[in-house]
Amino acid sequence: MPTHYQILCSDCGWLDQPSQGMNTCPKCGSPWLEARYPTAVLGSTYPNRLLGRRFDLWRYAELLPVNPPAADLCMGEGGTPLYRIPNLGMMLGCPHIYLKDERQGPTASFKDRQASLSIAALKEAGIQEMVVASTGNVAIAYSAYAARA
């Protein structure tokens, strides 16, 4: 389990390292948990760490709640292009509007990042089976990553 962040309970203020399978606060039982990163340290060193890394989701491994998975699980998720949309920006009075084109992900689903991260977390926890309900995008992405895992 990565320890580059801590978990903060929004209800009682408990703050500590995460533990495997944690989904509620061990002190008060609240489900309102959030990750806290050492932003002062990351802010000064992180941009240089990105240089030379591949342009995908795992480029940002220090900010993700799982250890990077084995390379055979990755399919190039993330790193989809941004396109500037000047006409919409002009109409809305916001000149810097961009569109993220998720169709260029490995399954053409906007759920690729979520599925990759979830399947990596399940695999890290030793979980080999899961059930997911979907009307489309979730099923496409999760089935691809589950099959890959």
C-alpha positions as CSV (number, residue, x, y, z in Angstrom):
1,M,0.0,0.0,0.0
2,P,1.5,3.4,-1.0
3,T,2.3,5.7,1.9
4,H,2.9,8.9,0.0
5,Y,-0.3,10.4,1.4
6,Q,-2.4,10.3,4.5
7,I,-6.1,9.9,5.0
8,L,-8.1,12.6,6.7
9,C,-11.6,12.0,8.2
10,S,-13.8,15.0,7.4
11,D,-16.0,14.3,10.4
12,C,-13.6,13.8,13.3
13,G,-10.3,15.0,12.0
14,W,-8.5,11.7,12.3
15,L,-5.3,11.7,10.2
16,D,-3.1,8.7,9.5
17,Q,-1.6,6.4,6.9
18,P,-4.2,4.4,4.9
19,S,-4.6,0.7,5.5
20,Q,-5.6,-2.1,3.1
21,G,-9.4,-2.1,2.6
22,M,-10.0,1.1,4.5
23,N,-13.3,2.7,3.5
24,T,-14.4,4.2,6.8
25,C,-12.7,6.1,9.6
26,P,-11.3,3.7,12.2
27,K,-12.0,6.3,14.9
28,C,-15.6,7.4,14.2
29,G,-16.8,5.1,11.4
30,S,-17.5,8.0,9.0
31,P,-17.3,7.3,5.2
32,W,-16.1,10.8,4.5
33,L,-12.3,10.2,4.0
34,E,-10.0,12.2,1.8
35,A,-6.4,11.9,0.7
36,R,-3.9,14.5,2.0
37,Y,-0.7,14.9,0.1
38,P,2.6,16.6,1.2
39,T,1.9,19.5,-1.2
40,A,4.9,21.6,-0.1
41,V,7.3,18.7,-0.9
42,L,5.5,17.7,-4.1
43,G,5.2,21.2,-5.4
44,S,8.9,21.8,-5.3
45,T,10.0,18.4,-6.7
46,Y,7.2,16.9,-8.7
47,P,7.4,18.9,-11.9
48,N,10.9,17.6,-12.5
49,R,9.9,14.1,-11.8
50,L,7.5,14.2,-14.7
51,L,10.2,14.9,-17.3
52,G,10.9,11.9,-19.4
53,R,7.9,9.8,-18.2
54,R,5.5,8.3,-20.6
55,F,2.3,10.3,-21.1
56,D,-0.4,8.3,-19.5
57,L,-2.3,7.9,-16.2
58,W,0.7,6.3,-14.4
59,R,2.8,9.3,-15.1
60,Y,1.2,10.7,-12.0
61,A,1.8,7.6,-9.8
62,E,2.7,9.6,-6.7
63,L,-0.7,11.1,-6.7
64,L,-2.6,7.8,-7.1
65,P,-3.8,5.7,-4.1
66,V,-2.2,2.4,-5.4
67,N,1.2,1.4,-6.4
68,P,1.8,1.4,-10.2
69,P,0.7,-2.0,-11.6
70,A,2.8,-4.3,-13.6
71,A,3.3,-2.9,-17.1
72,D,1.2,-5.7,-18.6
73,L,-1.9,-4.2,-17.0
74,C,-1.4,-0.8,-18.6
75,M,-3.0,-0.2,-22.0
76,G,-2.1,3.5,-22.5
77,E,-4.9,4.9,-20.4
78,G,-4.8,8.6,-19.8
79,G,-2.8,11.1,-21.8
80,T,-5.7,11.8,-24.2
81,P,-5.5,15.1,-26.0
82,L,-7.0,18.4,-25.1
83,Y,-8.4,20.5,-28.0
84,R,-8.9,24.3,-27.6
85,I,-12.5,25.2,-28.5
86,P,-12.2,28.9,-29.3
87,N,-15.7,29.5,-30.7
88,L,-17.4,28.1,-27.6
89,G,-15.0,30.1,-25.5
90,M,-15.8,33.2,-27.4
91,M,-19.6,32.6,-27.0
92,L,-19.2,32.0,-23.2
93,G,-16.7,34.8,-22.6
94,C,-14.0,32.3,-21.5
95,P,-11.2,32.3,-24.1
96,H,-9.4,29.3,-22.7
97,I,-11.9,26.4,-23.0
98,Y,-10.6,23.0,-23.9
99,L,-12.2,19.7,-24.7
100,K,-10.7,16.4,-23.4
101,D,-11.1,13.7,-26.1
102,E,-11.5,10.5,-24.2
103,R,-12.5,8.6,-27.4
104,Q,-8.7,8.1,-27.9
105,G,-8.3,5.9,-24.8
106,P,-7.7,2.2,-25.1
107,T,-11.4,1.2,-25.0
108,A,-12.8,4.5,-26.4
109,S,-14.6,4.9,-23.1
110,F,-14.3,7.8,-20.7
111,K,-14.1,5.3,-17.9
112,D,-10.6,3.9,-18.8
113,R,-8.8,5.8,-16.1
114,Q,-11.3,4.7,-13.4
115,A,-11.2,1.1,-14.6
116,S,-7.5,1.0,-14.7
117,L,-7.1,2.4,-11.2
118,S,-9.9,0.2,-9.8
119,I,-8.6,-3.0,-11.3
120,A,-5.0,-2.2,-10.2
121,A,-6.3,-1.6,-6.6
122,L,-8.3,-4.9,-6.7
123,K,-5.3,-6.8,-8.0
124,E,-3.0,-5.2,-5.3
125,A,-5.5,-6.3,-2.7
126,G,-5.5,-9.9,-4.0
127,I,-9.2,-9.7,-5.1
128,Q,-9.8,-11.8,-8.2
129,E,-13.5,-11.4,-8.7
130,M,-15.9,-8.4,-8.9
131,V,-19.3,-7.5,-10.2
132,V,-20.1,-4.2,-11.8
133,A,-23.4,-2.9,-13.1
134,S,-23.3,-0.9,-16.3
135,T,-25.2,0.3,-19.3
136,G,-22.1,0.7,-21.5
137,N,-18.9,2.6,-20.7
138,V,-18.2,1.0,-17.4
139,A,-18.7,-2.5,-18.8
140,I,-16.5,-1.8,-21.7
141,A,-13.6,-0.4,-19.7
142,Y,-13.8,-2.8,-16.7
143,S,-14.1,-5.9,-18.9
144,A,-11.0,-4.8,-20.8
145,Y,-8.9,-4.1,-17.7
146,A,-10.2,-7.2,-15.9
147,A,-9.4,-9.4,-18.8
148,R,-5.9,-7.8,-19.0
149,A,-5.3,-8.4,-15.2
